[in-house]
Amino acid sequence: MYPQRRTITGWSLALAVAVAAAGAARGQEDVYEANEKAVKAAAAAVAPVVVKIETSGGSETVGGGPGAGIRKGVGPTSGLIVDKDGYIISSAFNFANKPNSIFVTLPGRPRVVAKIVANDTTRMLTLLKVDAKDLPVPVAVPKKDVQVGQWALALGRALDSDPPGAPSVSLGIISATGRIWGKALQTDAKVSPVNYGGPLVTIDGRVMGVLVPASPRGDTDTAGVEWYDSGIGFAIPLEDVYAVLPKLKAGRDLKRGMLGITPQQTTEQYNVALTIGSVAPDSAAAKAGIKAGDTIVAIDGKPVENFSQLQHVLGPKYEGDVVTVKVTRDGKDEEFAGLVLTAAVTAATQPFLGILPLRDDPEPGVEVRHVYPNSPAAAAGLKTGDRIMKIGITAGVVPAPAPKDRPAPKDRPAPKNPPAPKKGGEQPLVPVVGRAQLAGNISRLPANSDVRLEIKRKEGGKTETLTVKLGVLPPDLLGDQAPLPSSAEKALAQEKGAPKGGLEPKKEEKIEDDKKDDDKKKDEIETGLLERKDPVLGREYWVFVPETYNKNISHGVIIWLHSAGKGGRDAKDVVKIWRDYCEDNHFILIGPKSKNAEGWVASETEGVIQDVRTVVGQYTVDRSRVIAHGMGIGGQMAFYLGFNARDLIRGVAVSGAALGAAPKDTVPNQPLAFFIIGGEKDPLIKDIVETKTKLTDKKFSVIYRQIAEFGKEYLDEKSFSELRIWMDTLDHI
């Protein structure tokens, strides 16, 4: 007889599930309780080294992206004891407003006065000193032991705590390492001004880093503060703080170490080999003999395949650090050892040849469509219609002074006093294949350099070789006359005169009819006013592509950054104002939409850049004429976008807007020009004028127009006409 089979009835199954669920619940409660105990224990272990910092005096606002700067909070912030003799590290943001007094409350002790000892400007840290001895110090977690996904506690001591003595705690994980070009850990724990300067702690009570605001596109005390409470927070590894603590204690401010190069201008600089476009004078690279045209392949033995990798390798370095750079030059490897990195180098004055090149030109060389009066090109004898066929330069070397006698045409004898040989040898003339190459060759040279140009004359077709001494880019480059329009269809054919249209939209125009039916599309390219949405980011923006769009003609781009409260609802009005100009002069309008009803915030920069890159990838775009344009807070966003997307933006045009922070330096291979308009009655007019001064002091090209009897209106007809000319001439060389 078979043994009786044991079966589980429905009732017994339910009972078993209930018993299992009860056990799981008890187990889950045990896990929660254990986690809670661990978090409390970790916070308690680190609490003795977390201090409260209070300040008084100083400016009310600091820094500035879009908007009128960041209002400095009046509440306390945090710091971390790093030396038993009273040294405390904190975020530089806590002192960006230059306070008159600083007070520190040590755990269990009365409040004392603190003084600033030194700053680490590359890691956004400030070292303080108080009169105290035998203080506790934290244990640093080695960077190699920090793992993505491990628990992370963000601690601060900004508010009164319950129980007394306990710091505030926010729980999260380590979401990334090596961020901010290799300098920071990233966490999703809540990080904000109340715990900037506090520690990021492991679950076992060791300190991984010091909490700071940070951004990959900014290097000021306030860079990244707009991301607070967003789930993206940063901390500087405590191991790195301890490594430079002796220098900070000695009162030495630490600055980022720079090689002093900029890459060749390319749309794929993060995916292609790092070929040097320019070398800053007196930089580490220049002193070592590294030249424009070299391709960097390794730093300190670490492979460098693109610009992003270079930034990660050099990002953690300081001024004075020594590196070895390996490059390829003319197909051969060369190694430069013992390069001493320098601090940021103020770029030299931008060179100026004095021409506008013909665009969309299929013939070899570069045809000159306009010569600026009194420019180096005019002095050398270049004329409209001449074609530049070859160029001869000595990259990275300041040539000897040019001789008084200009080289004669081939049908005449050479002058008695030929040009003196240039230092380092004169390079042979090489073919000019397009305006981008010509502009790149010129931009990498200092002003006052000699350049040899082989010219094919418009009249007679004769070939001559001229020597041109480059000048300095004029600060107000516009000219009294508009040059001839440039396009593949009507290049240099005849002068069109002033652009049609004006400030007021034509009432009879109907933007609703701009969207074309499928049977009217040209080569499947959409034109008219188009609503777009990023499928990944969910961002909304609009695009206006003129019906005259031709894929064989390069189009400029105007990025319209709307005013506060508009949220992209001004698309039709903006298109009506700009439509005729866009059609006649080949421009595309892009209108990103802010997610904030109050207007733009700096954290939206990456989203705007993505909007623009999407459009640039779909149409034929002239990268030398991409302009950020806005009014009011939209203008402030245009300033911010221009300085933080230098690889994309070439011009910033604003009305009624001022810079919120000091401008960055010029970059030789990434020119940036400004057109600023202010109303005489605008309450911000003093700040707008000061903005113009700050930019010209940094040697940027700035057009400034002040409109009488205007307050915060957009533009008048004269300034609007000049703005359109400026936009069409941004590709000057």
C-alpha positions, 0 to 999 in steps of 0.5 A: 500500500502506498503511503498517504500523500500529504496535501495542502488545502486552501485554508492551510495554504493561506495560513502558511502565507500569513505566517510567512508574511508575518515573519517577513514583516518582522524581518523588515521591521528588524532591517528598518530598526537596524538601518535606523540605529546604524544611521544614528550611530554614524551621525553620532560618531561624526557629530564632534567634528561638525561645526556651525558657521555664522557670518555677518555683513558683506553683500546681500547677493553673490555670483549670478547666473540668470536673475539678479544673482543669488541672495545670500541666506542669513542662516548658519552653515556648516564646517568640518574640523580637519586639524586638532589645532583649530583648522576648519574646512568649509565650502567657499560658497559660505563666504562668497559674499565677503562677510565682515565677521565669521563665527564658529560654534564648536560642539559643546563649546561657546561661539568663537571668532574665525578668520579665513586662512586660505582658499582652494579655488579649484575645489571651492573650499575655504580653510578657517582658523579658530583659537582652539586646541586638542580638537577631534578630527575625522577619519578619511575614507580612501577614495579607492574604497568609495563605491557607487551605490554605497550608503551616504549621509550628508551632515550639517549643523545649521539649525538647532537640533533635537536632541542637542548636539546632533547634526542634521542628517540626509540619507542617500547613496553615492551615485557617481565618482570622479565627477566635476572633471575628476574632483568630486563624489556625487550623491543623491542625499539632500545637499543645500546651503544649510549643509555646504561645508559639512561632511559626507559620511559612510554608514560606519561613521567615516568621512568621505568628503566635504559637501560643496556646490559644483558644476562642470561648466563653472568654477566660481564660488556659486557654481552649481548652487542652483542644483541644491535639493535636486538629487545632485550633490557633490563632495570633495574627497577628504583624502584630497583635502588632507593632501593639500592641508599643509599648503592651505595652513601656510596661507597659500591660495590654491588655483587650478593648474592649466596647460594653456591650450584650446582644442581645434574647433570641432562639433565633436570635440568629445569624440575626436582626437585632441588636436591643439587649436591654440596655445596661450602665451606664457602658458605651460604648453608654450614654455615647453614648446608645444604648438598648435597642430600638435595632437595630445595622446597622453598625460603622465602616461595616461592615454588621452583620446579626446578633450573630455579625457584631458579635462579629467586628467588635468581637472584635479591638478593644481598650479605648480603641479608637474606633468609629462605630455606626449603629443604627435607632431608630423606623424612622430611622437614627442614627449615633453617632461617637467611641464609646470602647470600655471594658473589661468592665463588671460588670453591675448588680444584677439587677432584681426585680419579684417575681412568677411569670407564668402559663405557656401563657396564651392570653389577652392580657397576663400573669396573675400566678400568684404574688407573692413576699412582701415584694417590690416587686410585693407592696408595690405591691398586685399579687395572684395572679390579677391580669393585667398588660395594659400596661407603661410604662418609659423604656428605658436611663434611671434614673427619678426617685424615686417619689412617696410618693403612689401613683396612685389608681384611675380612680374616685378623684381624682388625688393632690395630688402626682402622680408627678414626670416622668421624665428623658428623658420618660415612655413611654406604656403599651404592651400586654404580649403575653407573659411573655417580653416582660415579662421582657425589659422588666424585665431591661433596667432598673436596680434601683430604676427605676420601672415603670408597670403597667396591671393588670386585677384578678382580682376585679371586673375593674377596671383600675388603673395602679400604679407599682412601684419595682423591687427587687434580685433576692434572692440566695436566692430560693426562698420558704417556700411553693411557688407553685401549679403552672403549666400550660395544663391546671390553671393556678391551679385548685388546689394539688397539694401536694408533688410525688410520688415521691422519691429512690428509684425505684419498684421496680415501674416498668419503664423498658423499657416506656416506649418507646411503640408506634407506635399509641400515639404522640400526634401522631407525638411520641415519648415515654418513654426514647429513645436518640438519635445525632447523624447528623453528629457521631456523638454519643450521648445519651438523652432522656426525654419524659413520657407526659403530654407535650402540645405546647400546654404549654411544658416545662422541660429538665433536662440531666443530666451524668453522673458519671465513668465512667457514660457515660450508663449511668445513664439508667434510674436517673435517669429513675426518680428524676425521672419523677414530677416530670417528668410532674407539672410538665412537664419533659424530661430530656436525658442527653448522653454523654461520650466520655471514660471519665474524665468530661467535658472542656470541649471537649465543650461544643459537642456537648452544646449541639448535643444540647440544641438538637436536642431543643429544636427537636423539642418545645415548650420553655420557654427560661426553664427550661433547667437544667444538672444534675450531680454531681461532675465532672458538676456541674463540667461543669454550671458550665462549660456554664452560663457558656459557653452563656448564650444557652441555660442559665438554671439550674445545679444541682449536687451535690458540685461546685465552680467551677474558675475565677472566675465571669463577670459577670452578663448582664442579658438572660441571667439565670443562677441556681444551686442548690448542694448540698454534703455536710458530710463532702465533702472538697470542702466548703470549695471548694463553700462558696467557690463559693457566695461567689464567685457571690453576690459577682458578684450571682447568685441562689444557693440553697445547702444543706449536708447534715449527715452527707452526703459525696458522696451525691446529695441528701436528700429535703428538698433534693430537694424544694427543688430541684424548687420552684426548677426550677419557679420559674426564670421569675420576674420 
